[in-house]
Amino acid sequence: MQNNINNLQNDYKINKFKINNNYQDIITTFLNINKNSNYYCFPTMLYVKIEPEFDINKIIKCLSYNNLSFYYSNDKNLIFSICVGFFINLYGYTIENDYILIPLNFKMFLENVIFPKLKPLYINIENSGLNIFLDVEIVYTNENISESVFIQYVHKQEYKNFNKNHKLNIIINSNNLGKGFFIQTNIDLIKNIKLSLNNVERLNYDEILLNTVCEKINNNIFYIPLNINEKYETCNSKSFSSSINFSRIDETTFEIDFKEPTNKIVIYSLNCNFMRNLEDLLGLAFSLN
C-alpha cells in the first residue's frame, strides 16, 4: 500500500492529500495547485486507514453517510457535493494491507469543468476521527474557460423502517432535469416498480422489464433510465435528451412492490446542472437541493 502511495506522488498528474485527523466533524483540505494554469480536478480514490479500535463494517457504514464536497474560492462557495455511499454501492471497495480503498468516478459528474487559476479550491469530507487519504488527479490545461459548463449530480433520498408493508409509495424531490434513478436496496426482493407523474402512470416495470430495460449494477443497486439509449456515466447535454424536466412536474411518485418486507431503500435521482463562470468565480445555475 505504501509503495502505491509513493508511486502516485511521483506522477505529475496525481496529487495525494492527507486529510488531517484533528477529530473535527468537517475537515477541509486545500489543494496546492500550480497557480499558473487552469486545471481539471478529479478525486479518483479514497483511502481509509483501518485502526484497531474501528470495525471495518462500522467504517463503511459511517462513510456511507458522509458527503464529499467541492468548495471554491476563499468564500467557500459550494459547487458540488455527493454522498460517499453512492460510490461504495456503485463500485464497491477493497482492502489492501491496513487500508480500505474506495474508487471515485468524478469524471461522471465534472468531466468538462475547468477550474480557474489563482482561486483556491477546497475539498470537504465529513470525518468521524478516521485517518483518510484522497487521490486527486490534477490535469493542467491551456483551454479557455467556458461561461457555462454542463455537469451531472445525484440527489439522495433514503427511507427506513417500512417493513410492515410490502408496498412503498415514495414522493421524489427533484426540481431539475433528470435522466434516471439509481435504486439501492436488496433488488432481488423487488417485484414491481411504477413511476407516476402528476398521478399519471408513466412506467410500470415487472421483474422481466426490470431485468431487461434497467441496468443491474450489483445485487444492491440498479439503474432505471428515463432515456434508455443513454448511459448514466455520460456527462453531456446530449445524454439528457428525452429526459424529464421535473421542475414542470407537481408530483413524482414511485410505487415499489416487494416480495417480502424490507427495511431500507435509497433512491438517487440523476440530474443535470450548469457550472457558470463569471470573472473566474464559479457558481451553479440551480441549487443542489
Secondary structure, DSSP 4 states (H G I P E B T S, - for coil): -HHHHHHHHTSTTEEEEEE-----SEEEEE----TTSEEEEEEEEEEEE--TTS-HHHHHHHHHT-EEEEEETTTTEEEEEEEHHHHHHHH--EEETTEEEEE--THHHHTT--BPSSS-EEEEEE-SS-EEEEEEEEEEE-PPPPSEEEEEEEEEEEEE--TT-SEEEEE----SEEEEEEEES-GGGEEEEEEEETTEEEEEEEHHHHHHTSEEEETTEEEEESSTTS-TT--SGGGGTT-EEGGG-S-EEEEEEESS--SEEEEEEEEEEEEEEETTEEEESS---
